[in-house]
Structures are given as structure tokens and as C-alpha cells.
Amino acid sequence: KNLHAVLLPLGDYPVQQPELVAMARRFAAAIQAKPFSVTWDRVRSFPRAGDRPGPVALCGGDGVKGLVGLHERFRIAMAERGLIEPAPAGFTEASRAGTS
């Protein structure tokens, strides 16, 4: 399967949105950050969504601080341009703070 870290969801669309993808790539390319390590140290599962199994998330407490910072920079850039709501979305509490 695929392992990935969602920094900022852009929506749930039935078909790919090329303009939205292109715009997100432009924002991502403009954000600079120093390299950082990511350490996941536990797994959390979420409830089923209707007939679909719930997702499984890797969690990391302090090990994901770099991802949290990168998420915040990306979120601010998108919010300043009116593309998302300005309120912080954040990672799930379990992913960030180390709860199960």
C-alpha cells in the first residue's frame, strides 16, 4: 500500500482537479524549509466510514514536529490567498501529541 503524510487536504473530489493540483504545486515549490527527520512510533486506526474501512495513521509525537511546521507554512500561504479557511486544521491530536 501507499504511505504518505497529508500536509493539507485540498478537498474530496470525484475526479482530479488539474488546476487545483497545479496551484498546490506552485505553493509547495515556493515554501522553503531546512531538511528534517520524521519518526513515527505508533499506529492508530480510525472508525469505518460507511462501507469503507477507516484509515490507519502513523503517529509520532515529537517525531513529526518538522511535518507540523511545514503544514503550518503551507496552510498560511493558502489561507492568505483565500484558498482555504484561515482557521488552523492541524494534524490529528493522536499524530501530533502522541495520544492513542
N, C-alpha and C positions, 0 to 999 in steps of 0.2 A: 504494500500500500504506500501511500504518499505521506511523508512527514513534512509539515510546513508550519510556519508561525504567521498567523494573520496579524499584521500590524494595524490595519484599519479596514474593516469591511466596507465595500462600496455599494452594497445592495445585493438583493437576491433577484436575478433576472432570468426569465425562461430562455433567453438567447443572449449570446455575448454582445456587449456594448463596446464596439471598437473605439468610439470617441472617448468614452469614459476610461478605458484601458490606456489609451494614448495619453490622456491628461494625467492619469495617475503616474505613468512612467516619467512624464516631464517633471512632476513634483518630486518624485523619488530621486531623479538624477540631479536635482538642484540641492538636495539636502546632503550636507557633508557631516561625517562623524568619524571619530577615531575607531580603529578596529576594536572589537570586544569579544570576549568569550561568552558562550551561553552554556549553562549547565542545568539540565533537568534532572530532578532527583526522585520524582514520584509520578504516578499516573492517576488521573481522575476520570470517571465516566459520568456522562450526563443522561438524564431520562430520555426515553424514546420520544420521538416526535411523530405522533400518529402511528402509521405503519412502518416508519423508518427507524432503524436503530439510532440511539443517541450517539453523539460524538465521544471520542476518547481524547483527553487532553494531557499533554505532558506538562508538569508543573515544576517550578524551580526556585521559588523564594528569591533570595538574593542573587541566585544564578542567572536570573533573567532581567537584571537591572538595566543592562545595555539595551535590550529589546524594549523595555518600558520607556526609556529615554528617547529611542528612535521613534517609537509610536507617538509620543507626545509632540515631537518636532513635526512629524508628518501631519498629525491631526491639526495642529495650529496653522500650518500652511494651508490646508484645505479649508478650515473654518474662516480664515482671514479673507479667502476668496469667495465665501458664501456657498461652498460646495457641500458642506456638511453642517450639522448643528454645532454651535460653539461649545456646548457642554461636553466635558471630557467623557469619553466612552470607557477607556481603560481596559485592561485585561481582566479576566475573571479574578475574583479575590483569591481563589484557590491557586491559580497560576502565579500570581504575584506574591502573595503573602505567605504561602506555604501551609494553608489550611487544607483539610481533606473534606 
